[in-house]
Amino acid sequence: MFQDSPIYDRLVAERGDIPLQTRREAERVTRELEFVMRPFSAFGSGLPADRPAAPGAGWQRAALPGPRPY
């Protein structure tokens, strides 16, 4: 990444290669999430095919207060 950069080399020697550690941790978390989410993607939504989801089921955005008709 940084070529011929004594400041960066010194920081890595003192503190460790933080960008490399961060990248490895992000890759590990991504692999774990892919493993955990695999069963859900294999079975679709989890609802029976003959019974559609009820209208209004799930998360919805709340209506903001506004002028009220009197």
Secondary structure, 3 states (H helix, E strand, C coil): CCCCCHHHHHHHHHHCCHHHHHHHHHHHHHHHHHHHHHHHHHCCCCCCCCCCCCCCCCCCCCCCCCCCCC
